[in-house]
């Protein structure tokens, strides 16, 4: 008897229905799996056979053929173990043919019959609801993740024996209740009050957070660049339910969801080491998986010691920084991952770190300094809205017992500015000023006569490109939002212009 069980393949960040067909054929006992499986799926033969036997059930001594349809979709991972095992039991007549007719089944089997964690459960649950399935059967470890999707019956199983009894209606398994989204206080790891001095740097970081702008900090070692970057997430606004689900879906597909945390409510902060490959940064593999730029979606990507990254690695950042997504092409096809992140970078002005320092002399030659700074290309620098110099902190500031504003105070101002932007972009479906396209820039970033005159002078003196022109206007709009000003004033534009690079680091 031919048996059919539905499962799910994850392509990029989206699920695709896979029909697991199980039938018997002529020949020696064994199992053959067809339908473009990878090595992990081919190994399912041994896991399924051992799991069925150790669950106290009969495994057929026949030739079994398993087809994963559609055959044109690549399947990977051990999550097809459970649907294959159910197909074998239905084919043997141990389960009724309609046992899993209205269900989507996902799970890896251990040799003892227990059901283990599988990646990509959230996209599978979303697909099940979209396709009208009544329920989804998932490992107990992934039940909370699937329960994020409303209006879907979640059946959590720990082993094959219990699932067999449940489908035979001899053991009731209550559905897992849906988990409502609740706002959670931002987990502050580094508070803004820990930063001594550097008031103008704090202002630049606040502006960057309010509009989602990219930021580059240049200064000597020990000036506090890394501390400032790590304090940035503490002033970012809390994620909405849609943002949280977007981020959680990426981490589910990448199999990086923290244990016991089905929904990521805190904005990501990713700080890869400078030895990372370009595939690790933007994503890759034989069948592409998300990279650091996608794992930083709706959060912060922090690149410390920016010139130490490989030039090829830095250049692949251009497209995701500009387009808010990254497309990875392979012979089998192309996949697109979201990559709407804040790029925050830090660097020393030279190899020794003290070029331009008023106290400690630089030991680098001028040619060495130029070569070091040219590791970062002009086109990449042009995509960074805020360039700020971070000087060394004087003793008076370090020894001062008075602490500055804490993160909650700064975050209130950032939240207010973001709320203004959400109301402004309701029809455009944008989230912050940095997401504006040229049409929105023309509509919302109009300048008065004094502003146009100032911008014309700045274009000539700073040699701004068309891209830099639009980025200055978007930054001015953010500064005006922080000031609760309906229009961009010359003072807002002047502050935005001072954040452009004064020297040509490229």
N, C-alpha and C positions, 0 to 999 in steps of 0.2 A: 504494500500500500504506500503510495506516494504521500509524504508528509510535508507541510509547509509551515514555517515559523518566520515571523518578521523580526528583523533586527535593524541596526542603523550603522552606516558608515559616515565618518566625519571627513568632509572635504573642505579644507580651509577652516572656516569657523561655522560652517553650515552642515546640517545632517542630510543624509540621503537614505531613503528606505532600501534595505537589502532583504530580499526574500531568500531564506535558507530552505532549499529543497533537499529532501532526503529520500532515497529510494534504494532498492536492492537490485543487484545484477548478477550475471553469471560469472563464475570464477572463484579463485581461492579466497578465503575469509580475509577481510581487511577493509580499510576505508580509503577512498580517493576523494580529494577535495579539489574542485575546479571552480573557476570564476575569478581569476586574477588574484589569488591569495598571496600573502607574503609568507616568510619563513615561520613567523609566530603562529599563523593560522594553520599551516601544514603540520605543525607540532601538536595541534589540537587532537589529532587522532589518538595519541597515547593518553593525553589528559582526559578526554571524554571516556575512553574505554575504562581506565582505572577508576574514574569518578563514579560511573554507573555501577561497576562491580562493588566498589566500597560503600555505595549507598544501599546495598542489599538488593539490587535489581539485576535483571538478566540482560547480558549483552549478547546480541545475536552473533552466531558463528556463520556469517554470510559476508558476501562482498557488498559493501555499502558505498554508494556514490552520493556525495554532497555537492550541490551546485549553489554558488552564491551569485544571485542575479540582482541587477544586471551585470553581465560579465565585463562590460566596458569600464566599470568603476573599480578602481584599485581598492582592495581591502587590506587593512593592516591591524595588528594587535591581537591579543587573545580574547577580546570581548565577545567573540562569536562562539566560544566554548559552550555557554549555557543554551543558546538557541539550537546549536547542533545536537546537544544531548537531548533536548526536548523533542527535536525532530526524530531522533533514533527511537525514543520511547513511543512516540505516536505511530511511527512506521511499524513497530513491533506489536501494536495493539494494546500496550500497557497504559496509554492515555487516549481519551476520545479524540477524534479528528479535529473537533472544534475547541480543544482545550485552550489553545493560545490564539484563537482566531482574531480576537479583538485586542490583542496585546502586542506591545513592542518589547522585546527581550534583549537584555544586555548583561554580560557577566563573564568573568574568567573563573574557571574551575581549578581547584586543587585536586591532587590525586585522591584525597580522602573524601571528596564530594562537596567540600565547603566552597562557597561562592566568594570570590575576591573582588577587590576594587577594580573598576574599569574607568579609563579616561573618557572625556567627552560626554558625560551623562547629561549635562545641562542642554547642549544643542540637541541631543536625542529626545529629551523630554519636550522641548519646544516643538520639534518636528512632529512628535506623536500628537500633540494637541492640534497643530495645524492640519494634520492629515485626518483628524477625526477619530483617532484610536481611543478606546475607553480607558485603557490603563497601560502602564509601563512597569515591567518587572525588572528590578535593579538590585545590585548587591546592597546589603544593609549599610555598608560603609558609605554608599553614595545616595542613600535615601533622602537625606536632608537637602542635598544639592538638587535632586529632581523635584523635591517639594516646593522649590521656588516658583515652579510653573503652576498657576491656578487652574481649576477646572479639569484636573487630570487625576485619575486614581493611581496612587503610587503603592506598589506592592514590594515590600522589602523582604529579601530572602537571605538566609545565612548558609543554607546548604541545599543540595539537590533533593535530599529526602523530604524535607519540609515542602519544597515547591511541588514535588510529585504528589504529596498528600493534598496540598491545596488545590491543585488542578483536578484531582479526583474527588474533590469536595468532601474529604474526610478530615481536613485540618483547616480551620478558619484562620486567616491572616488578616488582621484589620489594616485598612489602608493608612498610610502615613498622612497626617493632616498637613495642609499647605502652611508654609511659613510666611506670615505677613512681613512686609518690609517695615522695619522700625528704624528711625534715625538713631544713630549711635554717636556719642561724643567722640570727637577726633582724638585719636591716640597720639599724644604729644610725646615724642621721644627727645627732641631738642627744642627747648623753648627760646623764644626771641629774647627774653630777658637775660639769657646767658651770654649774649653778645655784648661785649664792652666797647663803648665808643662806636665808631663807624656809622654815625647817624645818616650820612648821605648814602651809604651803601644800603642801610635798612630801607630808606625811602625808595631807592631803585628796585629793591626786591619786592616791596609792597606794590609798586606800580606794575611790575612784571606779573605778580600773582593776581592783581585785579583784572588784567586783560588777557592773561595767558600768553605773555610775550616771552621770547627767548632772551637769554641773559649770558653775558661773558664777563668774568671777573679776572682782572690782571693785577698781580701784585707779588711781593717777595714772599718767601717761605715763612709760615707761621703768622701771617697777617689775619687769618681767620676765614679764608675763602671756603674751605670745606665745612667749617662750622656753620657759616651762613647758609650754604646750600642745604645742609641737613636740617636746618631750622625752617626752610621754606615750606615743606608740607604742612607744618603746624599752622600756617596762616591761610592755606588754601581752603575754599569753601567745601562744605560737605557734599558728597556725591548724591545726585538724585537717584531714584530707583532705576531709571533707564541707563544711567551711567554705570551704576553698580552692576547691573546685569550684563552690560557690554564687557566690562573688565572681567567679571567672573567667568564669562563664556570663554574668553581668551585663555585664562589660567586653567580652566577645565580642559580645553583642548591640548594645552601644553603640559598637562598633568602636574601643575604646580600649585594647586589649591592647598592651603595649609590644612593640616589635620584638624578636624572639628570646626572648621570655618567654611560653611557652605556658600556664604555670600560675602564678597569683599566690599566692605563699606568705607575703607580708608584708601585715599588716593595712592596709587603705586609710586614708589621712589626706587628707581633702578640706577645703580652706580657700577657699571661694568668696568673691569680692569683694562688698562690700555693695551694689554696683549690679546684682546678679543679679536676674532676674525670678522671679516665683513659678513660672512654667513651667520655668525652668532649675533651680530648687531641687527641686521635687517631681517633675518630668517633664512632658512635654507634646508638642505638635506635632499635625498633622492626624491622624497615626497615632502614638499616644504612644510615646516613648522614655524610658529611665530618666533621672532627674534626679540632682542631687547627693546627695539623701538615700539613693537606692538605690546610687549609686557608693560611698557610705560604709558600705554594709552590712558588718557584722562588724568595722567599724573606727571611726574618729573623724570626726565632722563638726565642724569648728572655725569658729565665726562670730566673727571679730574685729570690734571696734567695733560691738557688737550694736545699739545704738540707731540707728545709721546705716542699717540695713536698713529697707526699706519696711515699713510696718505690715501691709500685706496679705501681704507675703512671710513675715513672722514668724508671722502667724496660721495660715498653711497648714501650719506645722510641728506644730500641736497634734495632729492625727490620727496622723501617722506616729510621733511621739514616744510616744504612748500605745499604739497598736495594732501597732507594729513592722512596718507595711506601709502602702503608699499605693495608693489606688484612683483611677484617672483615668477619667472617663466622657466619652464622645464620642457623637455621633449613631449611629456604626456599632457601638458597644458599649463595654464597660468592660474595662479591663486592671488587674491588680493586680501591683505590684512589691514585693519585700521591702525593708524599710528598718529593720533592726535595728542601730542605730548608737548610739554614745555621743555625746551632744550636749555639746560643750565651747564655752563662750562667754566672751568677755572684753569689758569695757566700762570707760569712765571714769565717775566719779560725776557729772560735769557737762560742759558743752561745753568749758570751759577745762582740765578734768581735775584740778583741785586742790581740789575741795570736800572739806573735812574733813582736808586735809593739814596736819600740825603745823608745817611749815617755810614753805611757799610759800602766800600767801593766795589765796583764790578770788576771781576778778573777776566772777563771775556773780551776778545777782540771784536771790533765792529763787524768784521765779516762773519764771525761766529754768531753774533746777535742777529744779523740779517738773515743768515741761513736758518737759524732756529725759528724765527718768526715767520719765515716763508713756508714753513711746513703746513701752515693753515692757509688755504687758498682764499683769494678775494671773493669768489662767488659764495663760499660758505659764510664768510664774515658778513657779507651783504645781507644774509638771511637772519642775522642776529640783530634784534631791535635795540638792545641795551648793552653798551660797552662801558664798563665802569672800572676805574682804577682803585685798588684796595691797598691803602698805605699801611705801614706798620702801626701798631697801636701803642701810643705813649704810655709811660708808667702811670701818669696821673689818671688815665682812664681805667687801666687795669686794677689799680689800687683803690679806685672809688667804690665805696660801699653801697652807693645808691644804684639800684638796678633800673634799667629802662622799662619800656612797655613790655608786657607779656604777650604771648601769642594770641590770647583770646581777644584782647583789645584791638590788635591789628586785624585779626580775622573779621571782626565786626565791620570795619570799614571796607574790607575786601568783599564781604558778603553783600553789603549795600551796593557797591559798584556793580557786582555781578548781577544783582537783582534788576538794576536799571538796564543792563545789557540784555537780560532774558526777556524783559518786557519789550525792548526795542526790536529784538529779532524774532518775535513770535511768529510772524509770517514767513521769515526767511529760514527758520529752523536752524539757527546758529546759536552757539552757547556763549561766546565771548568775542571781544573786539578783534582778537588776533585771527578769528575765523573769517573775518569779512573778506568778501571778494571785491573786485573793482567797482561793481555796481553799487554795493553797499557803502563803499568808501565815498563815492560821489554823492550818495544820498545823505549820509549821516556825518560826514567829515568836512562840511563846507566851511570855508574861511572867510572872514571879513576882509576889507581892503587892507588893513594893517597886517593881517596874517598872510595874505597873498604876497605883499611886499617883502615880509620877512622870509617867507618860503623861497621866493625868487632869489634873494641874496644868498640864502643857505645853499640852494642848488648849485650856484656858481662857485661859492667858496669851498664847500665840502665835496664838490663833484659827485653829487648824489645821482644814483641810477633811478630809473623809473620804479624799480622794486623798492629801493630805499625811500623814495618819495612816498609811496603808499604806506610803507611801514611807519614812517614818521607821523603820517596823518592818523593811522590807527593808534599809535602810542599817544598822540595828543588827545584823541577821543577818550582814552582810558584815564588820562590825567584829569580831564574835565569831568569825567564820571566820578572820580574820587572827590573832586571838589563840589560835586552835585550841581555842576553848571550845565545848562541846556545847550550852550554853544561853545565852540572851541575859541578861547581867547588867545591873544598873542603870548601871554605868560605861559599858557599850557603848551603852546607850540615851541616856545623858547626852551622849556624844560625838556621836551622831547628831543630837540635838536642837540642839546648838550650831552645826551646819551649816545649819540653817534660817535664812531671811532675818530679820535683826533689825529691819530697817526695811522699811516697805512701799514698795518702789520704784515700784509702780504707782499 
